[in-house]
Amino acid sequence: MSASAGFELQRVIFPPPGEFDAVELYVDAGSALGLHLVEDDRLYRNPKLPEDKLHVVGSSTVEAHHEDFLSRTSMTVRPGQHISFGTYFNAFPASYWRRWTNVTDVKLKIQLEGTGSVIVFRSNARGVPQRLESIRVDGVENIQLDLSLEMFGDGGWYWFEMVAGQSELNLLGASWSTDTKPTVSTEKAATVQITTMNKPAFCIDNARVLAANPYALKSVGEILIVDQGTRKVVDEPGFDEVRHLLGDKLRIIEQDNLGGSGGFSRGMAEAVDNGSDFVLLLDDDVAVEPDSIERIITFARYSRRPTIVGGHMFDLYSRTTLHTFGEVVDPYRLSWVTPDTEIEYRHDFRQRNLRQTPWMHRRVDVDFNGWWMCLIPTAVIREIGLSLPLFIKWDDAEYSLRAKEAGFPTVSLPGAALWHVSWIDKDDSLGWQAYFHERNRLISALIHSPFPRGGRLLRESFQNNVKHLISMQYFVQEARILALRDVLRGPQHLHAELRSKLAEVNRLRSQHPEARICSDVDDFPAVGLTRGGRGGGTTAMPSKKDLPSWAAKTVLRQVFRKPDLQSLERPQAHLAHRENKWWTLSRYDSVLVSNAEGTGVSWLRRNPDLLKSKIVEASRLQAQLFRQWSTLSAEYRAALPRITSMESWRSTFESVADTSVKERH
C-alpha cells in the first residue's frame, strides 16, 4: 500500500463461516453476556445446527442473526440495533502500539451504507470508556478519523460502535492504519514455522485455513512444518490438497524427535538461512485466527527495536475463554506467574466483555510468551542464538529472559491469538515431563537468577520432593533426582542427550508400578473395607504456621509406620483428580487416583523404604548443588553462547534423520 493511502495495522474482522461459538470475541451486542448462539431461545453451541435455525441473541432479546455476518470484513446491523466492536479481536490495543512501536497516531477508516450513527470511544488504563465522537450516517459514507496515541501511556483501547436507524446500517469494512512507515519494510518478511509430533490432522487443518485466508499470508514468505513424529504430515489425507493450494510457500522437514526446543530451533535456523526478518513459531495442536498472523508481523515491523511478539491462547474447547493475558518470571522463585494479582486466569468473554473488564485495559508487560504462537526477529537469533537444547519446558521463558538481558523485549499482543488445548486437563508435573520441569527450571536459574543460589528455588525444590514422596509418587521423585544428577554434570551433555533422554525417563517410569495408568478402573482390585481406609473427599491444606511440624510428623509416620498389609492388596479409596492433593494423599497407605485428562487411573501404594532412600538421595544432591551453585552457574553461563549457537544446533540436526519433503516431491 502506498504511503499516501496509509499502512494498514489491523482490520475489523468477523468469525469465519460456521465458527460462531466465539462470536463474543468479535462483536458485542451490549449485554454482560455478549452474544450467544441459540435455537428456539435456548443456549445452543452445536456446530451441526442447520444454518436456517441458527441465530444470535444478546440477553433475552434477538440482537443479531448469523446471516448478518456478510463476510470476514462486513456485516449488517439491523434497524434499531446497537453493536459494539469494543471486543478482543476488533478493538485497537492503543497502549501497546504507543509503548513499543514508532507509531504516534492512527487512522480509523470505516466504510458504511445505510442510516444510523457511528460512535467512537477510547478507554483509559482504569477501563473507563470515553466517548470521542458521534457521526451521523445517511447513505454511503467513507469515514476517516485521525486519532492520537499520546494519552495511552499506561493502557487503553480505541473502538467504535454502530447504531442503526429505522433501516439497516451495513459495515462494508473498517481498519486501523497509519501514515508512519514500518522500520522493517521487507514485503515477504516472515517464515511461519510449525513444530509437530504425531498431530498431522491439526497441521493439515491449519494449512488449509491459511491457504483460504491469503490476507494472513501477506507478509509470509514460507510456511515450514518441522515433522518429528512417526505419523507423517505428508501421509495424512488432505496433504496433496494443501500442498497444491500453498504451492512453493509450503515446505516440510522431517527429523527425529528433538522436542519443542529442537523443532523450533530448526525453524529459527531455517528462517535465518532463507533471509526472513522474522520467524513465527506455532504449536501443532491449535486452531489459528488467521488475521493474528498478519497482526503480529505488522506489530513487529513497527517495533522500535527488534521485539519478540507473542499471541494469546484461548481454550480450544471453550472458545471464549482466554487462558492467560500475560506471564512474567518471579526472579526470586524463578517460576511463572501472572504480572498482576488482579489479572483473571481463564477469563471468559461470554461472562464479561472487554468493556466490563477494567484490568484488561491496563497494558500488561511480560517477560515471555509461550511458543504456541510467538514471533522472533532473526536479528535477535543472530545475536543471542537459538533455544537451549532443553527438549521441552522453559525453552520459551529462558529464551525471552536471555533476549531481555540483551536488550530485546517481549510483548504479548492483545487481538492476536489462537485456540489451544488448555492446561486444565493436564498435569504434566506428574508424568515423564516432571524430569524436564525440574532440570530446565534449575538450568534457567543457574543462568539467569540474580540471587545467590537461585533465591528460593532450592527450598521449593526440597519442598516439592517431600510433597511427591508423601503422596506415593515415587517415579516422579526418581525423575526429579535424575534431573538433579544431570544438572550437576554440567551443560556439555545437553545436545548429546537431546534424543535419548526421553527414552531414559520412560525406562525409569516402567520400573514404578504406581506410574502405570489403566483406562479401566476394574483393572485394579476393588476398593475394600481395609484397616485405615478413609472416605474420599478433599481435606484442608495445613496452615502455613503448622506446615513444618505437620510435614515432619507426616514424613516420620510414613518412614517408621509400615503400611497395613490389607491395603497392599486392595486400595483404601478412589480419589477424583480434584482430590489429588499432597495433603490428602498423605493420609493413605493405598489409593486409586484418576488422572487430569479423565482417561485413566493409577494405584498408589506407600513404600517406606523408597521414601527414606529417595529423600536421602535427593537431599544429598541438593546439598551438593547448594555448595557448587556459583561454580555451576559460571559454567552454564560460559557455555550458553556455544550450546545455543547455529553451529552447535546444525551439528545436532545433521546427526539425526533429516529429509526435506519439498526435495522428495
C-alpha positions as a printed Julia matrix, in Angstrom:
665×3 Matrix{Float64}:
   0.0     0.0    0.0
   1.35    3.44  -0.86
   2.32    5.91   1.82
  -0.44    8.29   0.76
  -3.06    5.59   1.32
  -1.56    4.65   4.67
  -0.28    1.37   6.06
  -2.92   -0.96   7.47
  -2.25   -2.12  11.03
  -5.4    -4.06  11.84
  -8.71   -4.64  10.11
 -12.11   -5.29  11.65
 -12.98   -8.96  11.21
 -15.81  -11.39  11.88
 -15.94  -15.13  12.58
 -15.15  -17.45   9.68
 -18.21  -19.24   8.25
 -19.52  -21.84  10.69
 -17.3   -20.67  13.57
 -19.86  -18.86  15.7
 -19.07  -20.29  19.15
 -16.54  -17.48  19.67
 -18.66  -14.64  18.28
 -18.26  -12.69  21.56
 -14.62  -12.13  20.67
 -15.64  -10.24  17.51
 -18.9    -8.36  18.19
 -20.73   -7.3   21.33
 -24.44   -6.55  21.48
 -24.05   -4.6   24.69
 -25.17   -7.11  27.33
 -22.97   -8.6   30.01
 -23.34  -11.99  28.37
 -22.5   -10.69  24.91
 -23.88  -12.76  22.05
 -24.94  -16.41  22.18
 -25.87  -19.0   19.61
 -29.36  -20.28  20.3
 -32.11  -22.43  18.89
 -35.69  -21.67  19.96
 -34.39  -19.18  22.57
 -32.22  -21.82  24.3
 -28.45  -21.51  24.63
 -27.04  -23.71  21.91
 -23.5   -24.33  20.75
 -23.79  -27.31  18.43
 -21.85  -26.59  15.21
 -24.07  -29.16  13.44
 -27.15  -26.96  13.89
 -28.7   -26.22  10.46
 -27.9   -22.7    9.39
 -31.54  -21.84   8.76
 -32.21  -22.42  12.51
 -29.17  -20.57  13.79
 -29.42  -17.04  15.08
 -27.57  -14.87  17.56
 -29.08  -13.2   20.57
 -27.95  -10.9   23.35
 -29.54  -11.39  26.76
 -33.2   -12.36  26.23
 -33.95  -10.48  23.03
 -32.76  -11.1   19.5
 -29.89   -8.72  18.68
 -28.31  -10.13  15.54
 -28.54  -13.17  13.27
 -25.78  -15.29  11.86
 -26.65  -14.11   8.35
 -25.8   -10.55   9.44
 -22.14  -11.5    9.03
 -21.76  -10.93   5.31
 -18.06  -11.79   5.05
 -14.89  -11.79   7.13
 -14.91   -7.97   6.99
 -18.55   -6.89   6.61
 -21.84   -7.19   8.49
 -25.35   -5.79   8.72
 -26.72   -4.01  11.77
 -30.49   -4.41  11.76
 -32.87   -1.49  12.34
 -32.67   -0.23  15.92
 -29.72   -2.44  16.86
 -26.65   -1.25  18.79
 -23.47   -3.24  18.05
 -20.09   -2.58  19.66
 -16.68   -3.52  18.28
 -15.09   -2.95  21.68
 -14.11   -6.61  21.58
 -10.98   -8.69  21.86
 -10.37   -9.05  18.12
 -11.77   -5.69  16.95
 -10.79   -3.04  19.49
  -7.41   -1.45  18.83
  -4.83   -2.03  21.66
  -3.56    1.54  21.53
  -1.32    1.44  24.6
   0.78   -1.41  23.18
   1.34    0.46  19.93
   2.27    3.61  21.84
   4.74    1.84  24.15
   6.56   -0.48  21.79
   6.34    0.94  18.24
   7.23    4.11  16.37
   3.54    4.79  15.59
   2.28    8.02  17.22
  -1.18    8.26  15.67
  -3.61    6.05  13.78
  -6.41    6.5   11.28
  -9.75    4.8   11.78
 -11.31    4.14   8.38
 -14.93    2.95   8.15
 -16.97    2.24   5.02
 -20.72    2.29   5.64
 -24.02    2.16   3.84
 -27.44    2.84   5.36
 -28.81    5.02   8.13
 -27.71    5.36  11.72
 -24.72    6.52  13.73
 -21.11    5.58  14.43
 -19.76    6.36  17.9
 -16.01    6.29  18.58
 -14.66    5.52  22.05
 -11.39    5.2   23.85
 -10.65    3.87  27.32
  -8.05    4.81  29.87
  -5.86    2.48  31.9
  -8.61    2.17  34.54
 -11.02    0.83  31.94
 -13.24    3.91  31.92
 -14.8     4.42  28.45
 -14.63    7.92  26.99
 -16.86    8.94  24.08
 -14.89   10.83  21.44
 -17.27   11.44  18.55
 -20.66   10.51  17.13
 -21.14   10.64  13.37
 -24.49   10.52  11.6
 -24.66    8.19   8.6
 -27.2     8.51   5.79
 -26.35    6.69   2.56
 -22.86    5.64   1.54
 -20.18    7.07   3.82
 -16.39    6.77   4.0
 -15.39    7.95   7.45
 -11.79    8.68   8.37
 -10.68    9.89  11.81
  -7.17   10.81  12.9
  -6.54    9.54  16.43
  -3.51   10.24  18.6
  -1.8     7.6   20.77
  -0.33   10.21  23.12
  -2.7     9.61  26.05
  -2.22    5.83  26.21
   0.91    5.72  28.37
  -0.34    3.12  30.87
  -3.17    1.47  29.0
  -6.34    1.9   27.0
  -8.02    0.87  23.75
  -9.82    2.5   20.83
 -13.05    1.09  19.39
 -16.24    2.14  17.67
 -19.91    1.21  17.88
 -22.76    1.28  15.38
 -26.41    2.13  15.95
 -28.8     1.51  13.06
 -31.73    3.85  12.43
 -35.11    2.94  11.01
 -33.38    0.94   8.28
 -30.33   -1.3    8.39
 -26.78    0.01   8.59
 -24.14   -2.0    6.72
 -20.48   -2.08   7.69
 -18.63   -2.66   4.41
 -15.2    -2.64   6.0
 -13.12   -0.93   8.69
  -9.46   -0.75   9.6
  -6.85    0.96  11.74
  -3.91    2.34   9.75
  -1.06    4.83   9.92
   0.99    7.04   7.61
   4.15    6.07   9.51
   6.43    3.77   7.58
   7.47    0.48   9.23
  11.02    0.04  10.47
  11.18   -3.29   8.6
   9.97   -2.82   5.03
  10.56   -6.3    3.6
   7.46   -7.42   1.71
   7.7   -11.16   2.5
   9.23  -10.7    5.92
   8.37  -13.87   7.83
   8.64  -17.64   7.95
   5.72  -19.32   9.71
   7.05  -22.47  11.36
   5.03  -25.29  12.93
   6.67  -28.0   15.03
   4.63  -31.2   15.1
   4.8   -34.58  16.78
   2.13  -37.04  15.6
  -0.6   -34.44  15.08
  -0.77  -34.38  11.28
  -4.53  -33.67  11.13
  -4.06  -30.41  13.05
  -1.27  -29.4   10.66
  -3.39  -30.09   7.61
  -6.36  -28.18   9.06
  -4.25  -25.13   9.86
  -2.52  -25.21   6.49
  -5.94  -25.31   4.84
  -7.12  -22.33   6.92
  -4.05  -20.33   5.97
  -4.47  -21.19   2.31
  -8.08  -19.95   2.46
  -7.02  -16.65   4.04
  -4.42  -15.01   1.78
  -4.64  -11.81   3.84
  -2.97  -13.67   6.72
  -0.04  -14.56   4.46
   0.62  -11.1    3.01
   3.96  -10.86   4.81
   4.8   -14.58   4.83
   7.45  -15.95   2.51
   7.41  -19.57   3.65
   5.34  -21.95   5.75
   7.67  -24.54   7.24
   6.48  -27.66   9.07
   9.15  -29.49  11.07
   7.75  -33.0   11.43
   9.29  -35.0   14.29
   6.65  -37.72  14.53
   6.09  -41.23  13.26
   2.71  -40.32  11.76
   3.86  -38.11   8.93
   2.11  -34.97   7.71
   2.85  -35.95   4.1
   0.91  -39.2    4.58
  -2.16  -37.51   6.07
  -5.3   -37.29   3.9
  -5.54  -33.78   2.52
  -1.8   -33.13   2.27
  -1.79  -33.09  -1.53
  -4.63  -30.57  -1.44
  -2.86  -28.1    0.85
   0.43  -28.58  -0.98
  -1.36  -27.6   -4.18
  -3.07  -24.62  -2.51
   0.1   -23.28  -0.88
   2.5   -24.23  -3.69
   6.13  -23.32  -3.17
   5.23  -21.45   0.01
   4.95  -24.79   1.87
   7.99  -26.83   2.91
   8.21  -29.9    5.17
  11.31  -31.02   7.01
  11.32  -34.42   8.71
  13.73  -35.03  11.56
  13.99  -37.19  14.68
  12.11  -36.07  17.77
  14.19  -33.31  19.39
  11.27  -31.92  21.37
   9.87  -28.42  21.1
  13.27  -26.81  21.53
  14.71  -28.91  18.7
  11.79  -28.36  16.36
  11.57  -24.63  16.95
  15.35  -24.19  16.82
  15.23  -25.83  13.4
  12.62  -23.29  12.34
  14.73  -20.42  13.68
  17.81  -21.64  11.83
  15.91  -22.1    8.57
  14.43  -18.59   8.85
  17.91  -17.14   9.24
  19.14  -19.15   6.25
  16.25  -18.17   3.96
  16.69  -14.46   4.67
  13.48  -13.86   6.67
  13.26  -10.91   9.03
  11.08  -12.92  11.42
  10.12  -16.47  12.29
   6.63  -17.06  13.74
   6.6   -20.23  15.85
   3.3   -22.14  16.12
   2.3   -25.23  18.08
   0.7   -28.04  16.1
  -2.45  -28.76  18.16
  -4.03  -25.35  17.67
  -6.68  -23.53  15.66
  -5.41  -20.2   14.38
  -7.35  -16.96  13.98
  -5.77  -16.19  10.58
  -5.57  -12.38  10.89
  -3.46  -12.82  14.03
  -0.5   -13.78  11.87
  -0.52  -10.53   9.92
  -1.17   -8.51  13.1
   1.84   -9.97  14.89
   4.13   -9.48  11.9
   2.9    -5.92  11.38
   3.47   -5.05  15.05
   6.99   -6.46  14.84
   7.69   -4.48  11.67
   6.8    -1.25  13.5
   8.62   -2.04  16.76
  11.27    0.49  17.72
  13.83   -2.24  18.3
  13.78   -5.96  17.43
  10.98   -7.32  19.63
   9.65  -10.81  20.35
   5.89  -10.63  19.76
   3.54  -13.31  21.04
  -0.14  -14.1   20.68
  -2.56  -15.06  23.42
  -4.01  -18.53  23.91
  -7.72  -19.28  24.11
  -9.11  -22.65  25.21
  -9.76  -24.88  22.19
 -12.74  -26.48  23.95
 -14.14  -23.28  25.44
 -13.58  -20.82  22.64
 -14.42  -17.64  24.56
 -12.08  -18.45  27.46
  -8.71  -16.68  27.45
  -6.22  -18.92  29.23
  -3.82  -16.18  30.31
  -3.27  -12.5   29.44
   0.47  -12.42  30.05
   3.22  -14.02  32.11
   6.37  -12.97  33.91
   9.07  -14.87  35.77
   9.33  -14.32  39.51
  13.11  -13.8   39.81
  13.35  -14.92  43.44
  11.48  -18.19  42.85
  12.19  -18.48  39.12
   8.64  -19.58  38.44
   5.94  -18.5   36.01
   3.44  -16.04  37.49
   0.88  -13.51  36.27
   2.12   -9.9   36.14
  -0.69   -8.55  38.34
  -2.82  -10.12  41.07
  -5.96   -8.58  39.54
  -5.47  -10.37  36.24
  -8.04  -13.12  35.96
  -6.8   -16.57  35.0
  -9.07  -18.15  32.36
 -11.2   -15.09  31.66
 -14.42  -15.94  29.82
 -15.62  -13.21  27.45
 -19.02  -14.85  27.43
 -19.39  -13.7   31.04
 -17.66  -10.3   30.87
 -16.77   -8.49  27.7
 -13.76   -6.23  27.19
 -15.67   -3.09  28.19
 -16.66   -4.68  31.51
 -13.16   -5.87  32.45
 -11.14   -2.92  33.83
  -7.89   -4.84  34.39
  -7.72   -5.73  30.7
  -7.39   -2.05  29.83
  -4.07   -1.72  31.63
  -1.08   -2.5   29.46
   0.43   -5.74  30.68
   4.19   -6.01  30.19
   5.56   -9.56  30.14
   8.85  -11.43  30.45
   7.99  -14.13  27.92
   5.31  -15.55  25.66
   4.59  -19.23  25.17
   5.78  -20.71  21.91
   2.25  -21.76  20.98
   2.35  -18.53  18.91
   5.46  -16.4   19.14
   7.38  -14.31  16.59
  11.14  -13.9   16.96
  13.13  -11.46  14.8
  16.06  -13.12  13.09
  18.17  -10.17  14.27
  17.62  -11.47  17.8
  18.56  -15.0   16.73
  21.78  -13.79  15.13
  22.77  -12.04  18.35
  21.72  -14.45  21.12
  21.49  -17.77  19.26
  18.79  -20.43  19.19
  16.95  -22.19  22.01
  18.73  -24.04  24.78
  18.6   -27.78  23.96
  16.05  -28.48  26.71
  13.66  -30.72  24.73
  10.55  -29.18  26.35
   9.68  -26.83  29.24
  11.32  -23.49  29.99
  12.75  -23.13  26.46
  10.39  -20.24  25.67
  10.79  -18.47  29.03
  14.57  -18.87  29.09
  14.86  -17.52  25.54
  12.96  -14.33  26.34
  14.93  -13.86  29.57
  18.11  -14.14  27.52
  16.73  -11.73  24.93
  15.73   -9.26  27.64
  19.27   -9.27  29.04
  20.48   -8.44  25.53
  18.03   -5.52  25.23
  15.24   -7.22  23.25
  11.77   -7.05  24.88
   8.86   -9.48  24.61
   5.27   -8.31  24.03
   2.08  -10.38  24.36
  -0.17   -8.58  21.87
  -3.94   -8.4   22.52
  -6.02   -9.06  19.43
  -3.61  -11.74  18.2
  -4.45  -15.23  19.36
  -5.17  -18.87  18.65
  -7.06  -21.69  20.32
  -5.05  -24.42  22.04
  -5.84  -27.33  24.35
  -5.59  -25.69  27.77
  -3.71  -26.94  30.81
  -6.82  -27.61  32.92
  -6.99  -31.22  31.7
  -3.26  -31.79  32.05
  -0.93  -32.38  34.99
   2.43  -32.77  33.34
   4.26  -32.39  36.66
   3.23  -36.0   37.47
   4.34  -37.74  34.27
   7.56  -38.02  32.29
   7.64  -34.25  31.91
   8.43  -33.93  35.63
  12.08  -34.55  34.74
  12.16  -31.64  32.29
  10.26  -29.32  34.64
  12.87  -29.79  37.36
  16.03  -29.91  35.25
  15.18  -26.99  32.99
  13.99  -24.73  35.78
  17.26  -25.33  37.62
  19.31  -24.69  34.47
  17.38  -21.48  33.78
  18.06  -20.34  37.35
  21.76  -21.13  37.09
  21.94  -18.93  34.01
  19.59  -16.1   34.9
  18.89  -15.88  38.64
  20.3   -12.67  40.15
  20.12  -14.13  43.66
  22.74  -16.23  45.49
  21.99  -19.93  44.96
  18.86  -19.15  42.99
  16.9   -17.37  45.71
  14.03  -19.53  46.92
  14.39  -22.16  44.22
  16.29  -24.86  46.13
  13.99  -24.53  49.12
  10.94  -25.0   46.88
  12.62  -27.92  45.16
  13.13  -29.66  48.51
   9.53  -28.96  49.5
   8.34  -30.49  46.23
  10.45  -33.59  46.91
   8.65  -34.08  50.2
   5.22  -33.48  48.65
   5.76  -36.1   45.93
   7.17  -38.68  48.33
   4.44  -38.42  50.94
   1.98  -38.64  48.01
   3.48  -42.01  46.99
   4.6   -40.58  43.62
   7.91  -42.4   43.59
   8.53  -42.31  39.84
   8.07  -38.53  39.8
  10.67  -38.21  42.54
  13.01  -40.62  40.74
  12.74  -38.4   37.64
  13.49  -35.31  39.71
  16.55  -37.0   41.2
  17.76  -37.83  37.69
  17.26  -34.15  36.82
  19.44  -33.11  39.76
  22.18  -35.52  38.72
  22.12  -34.23  35.16
  22.26  -30.58  36.22
  25.32  -31.35  38.35
  27.01  -32.99  35.32
  27.15  -29.63  33.58
  25.94  -28.27  30.21
  28.15  -30.33  27.91
  25.65  -33.22  27.74
  22.56  -31.27  26.7
  22.97  -31.61  22.93
  24.3   -35.16  23.09
  21.31  -36.41  25.1
  18.6   -34.45  23.33
  17.34  -37.55  21.5
  17.92  -40.14  24.22
  16.79  -38.53  27.48
  13.05  -39.07  26.98
  13.61  -42.81  26.43
  15.73  -42.94  29.59
  12.99  -41.25  31.62
  10.36  -43.61  30.22
  12.5   -46.63  31.13
  12.6   -45.27  34.64
   8.84  -44.94  34.6
   8.37  -48.56  33.57
  10.1   -49.63  36.8
   7.48  -47.96  39.0
   4.09  -49.68  39.28
   2.39  -46.55  40.68
   3.16  -44.76  37.38
   1.12  -47.33  35.42
  -2.13  -45.85  34.11
  -5.06  -48.09  33.22
  -8.05  -46.86  31.27
 -10.44  -49.13  33.18
 -10.65  -48.87  36.96
 -11.7   -52.54  37.03
  -8.15  -53.44  36.02
  -7.32  -52.82  39.69
  -8.7   -54.59  42.78
 -11.93  -53.08  44.04
 -11.8   -50.63  46.9
 -12.22  -52.62  50.09
 -13.06  -52.1   53.74
  -9.43  -52.12  54.78
  -7.94  -51.01  58.07
  -7.02  -47.32  57.82
  -9.37  -46.76  54.9
 -10.99  -43.36  54.72
 -13.78  -41.85  52.75
 -12.96  -39.8   49.71
 -13.19  -36.06  49.58
 -10.84  -33.16  50.0
  -9.25  -32.12  53.26
  -7.9   -28.74  54.23
  -4.28  -27.94  53.48
  -2.22  -27.38  56.64
  -1.87  -23.73  57.58
   1.43  -22.02  56.87
   2.41  -21.85  60.54
   1.54  -25.52  61.11
   3.1   -26.82  57.89
   6.68  -27.52  59.15
   5.53  -29.58  62.12
   2.82  -31.29  60.04
   5.35  -32.23  57.35
   7.87  -33.55  59.86
   5.26  -35.7   61.61
   3.93  -36.99  58.28
   7.38  -37.97  56.99
   8.3   -39.69  60.27
   4.99  -41.55  60.32
   5.41  -42.7   56.72
   9.01  -43.8   57.29
   8.52  -45.7   60.56
   4.95  -47.0   60.33
   4.56  -49.93  58.0
   1.57  -49.84  55.66
  -1.36  -52.04  56.54
  -0.97  -55.39  54.72
  -4.59  -55.35  53.56
  -4.02  -52.0   51.82
  -1.26  -53.53  49.69
  -3.81  -55.97  48.29
  -6.78  -53.6   47.93
  -6.92  -49.79  47.67
  -8.46  -47.89  50.54
 -10.26  -45.34  48.36
 -10.66  -43.99  44.84
  -9.99  -40.25  44.58
 -11.06  -38.0   41.75
  -8.34  -35.85  40.24
  -9.58  -32.75  42.07
  -8.83  -34.62  45.33
  -5.3   -35.48  44.19
  -3.55  -33.17  46.67
  -0.43  -33.99  48.66
  -2.12  -33.23  51.98
  -4.93  -35.66  51.07
  -2.83  -38.46  49.55
  -0.52  -38.45  52.57
  -3.36  -39.85  54.71
  -3.48  -43.14  52.8
  -1.45  -46.3   52.53
  -3.06  -47.27  49.23
  -5.35  -45.3   46.93
  -6.62  -45.16  43.35
  -6.32  -41.75  41.69
  -7.85  -40.55  38.42
  -5.61  -38.58  36.07
  -6.25  -34.99  34.93
  -7.46  -35.99  31.46
 -10.06  -38.37  32.88
  -8.67  -41.16  30.7
  -7.15  -43.42  33.32
  -6.44  -44.41  36.91
  -3.26  -45.14  38.87
  -2.79  -47.18  42.03
  -0.53  -45.51  44.58
   0.85  -47.63  47.43
   3.02  -46.45  50.26
   6.6   -47.76  50.43
   8.56  -46.54  53.5
  11.88  -47.84  52.17
  11.51  -45.92  48.91
  10.51  -42.75  50.72
  13.51  -42.93  53.03
  16.06  -43.73  50.32
  14.76  -41.13  47.87
  14.53  -38.3   50.35
  18.09  -39.02  51.48
  19.38  -39.16  47.9
  17.55  -36.01  46.8
  18.75  -34.11  49.87
  22.35  -35.16  49.24
  22.19  -33.97  45.63
  20.54  -30.7   46.59
  23.21  -30.08  49.22
  25.83  -30.67  46.53
  24.03  -28.24  44.21
  23.88  -25.7   47.04
  27.66  -25.95  47.57
  28.52  -25.86  43.85
  25.94  -23.28  42.75
  28.4   -20.48  41.98
  30.76  -22.75  40.06
  27.98  -24.4   38.1
  26.33  -21.06  37.36
  29.57  -19.75  35.87
  29.94  -22.96  33.86
  26.44  -22.81  32.37
  26.7   -19.1   31.61
  30.06  -19.57  29.89
  28.69  -22.46  27.8
  25.49  -20.65  26.8
  26.78  -18.97  23.6
  28.28  -22.24  22.38
  25.36  -24.58  23.07
  22.79  -22.17  21.6
  24.86  -21.32  18.53
  23.83  -22.08  14.96
  26.92  -24.26  14.64
  26.08  -26.48  17.62
  22.47  -26.87  16.53
  23.45  -27.61  12.92
  25.69  -30.37  14.2
  22.74  -31.79  16.14
  20.43  -31.54  13.13
  22.97  -33.27  10.9
  23.31  -36.16  13.35
  19.62  -37.09  13.11
  17.38  -38.32  10.34
  16.59  -35.3    8.18
  14.63  -35.15   4.96
  13.32  -32.17   3.07
   9.96  -33.28   1.74
   9.97  -30.48  -0.78
  13.02  -32.06  -2.39
  11.44  -35.55  -2.34
   8.39  -34.32  -4.16
